[in-house]
């Protein structure tokens, strides 16, 4: 697998957020959404969400797409 310093930091952040989701029993994507909202508020950036069709892959269906 290809990796570099930026990807390693990304993986670290994802692991921290994933652990937080497990520990607090909150959906991972809800934690991401809240962190993004906080960042945008701190930076005084506009944030809009588009209406997304579809859903998220659960763990049992990921192998169908990736492998």
N, C-alpha and C positions, 0 to 999 in steps of 0.2 A: 504494500500500500504506500502510495506517495504521501509524504508529509513534509511540512516545513514549520517554521516557528509560528506563523500566523494560524495554521491549522491546529497546531498543538494547543494554542491559547483558546481557540474556538472549542476544542474538545474538553478542555478543562472547565470552561464556562458552562457547557452543556451538562457536564457531570455534576457541577455544583447545583444547577437549576433542577436537574433530575432528582438529586438527593433531597432538595428542598421540597419538591412535589411529593415524594414518597413520605418524608417525615411529617409533612403537614396534611397529607391526604387530600391535596388539591391537584387538579388536572394540570399537567405540565404546560399545556398551551395557554391556560389561564394565567399561570405564573409568568410566562413569556410576555403575554399581552400586557399585564400590569407593569412589568419592568420597562417595556417599550413606552407605555404611557408616561411613566415617571421620567424617563430620559427625555422624551419630547417636551414635557412640561418644564424640566430644568433648563433645556436649551431654548425654550420659547419657540418651538417649531410647531407647524400645523400638522395634525395627524388625522387622516381620514381612512376609513376602512371600506373596501369595496365589498359588494355582495358576492360571496364565493359560492359556487356550486360544487357539490360533492361533499366529501367528508375526509376524515383521516383514516389512514390504514392502521389497523390494530396489529399487534405482534404476530398473530397467527396468519395474517394475510401478507405480511411484508415479503416473505420468501417467494410468493407468487410473482411479485413485481421485480424483485432484485435478483432472483436466482434461478 
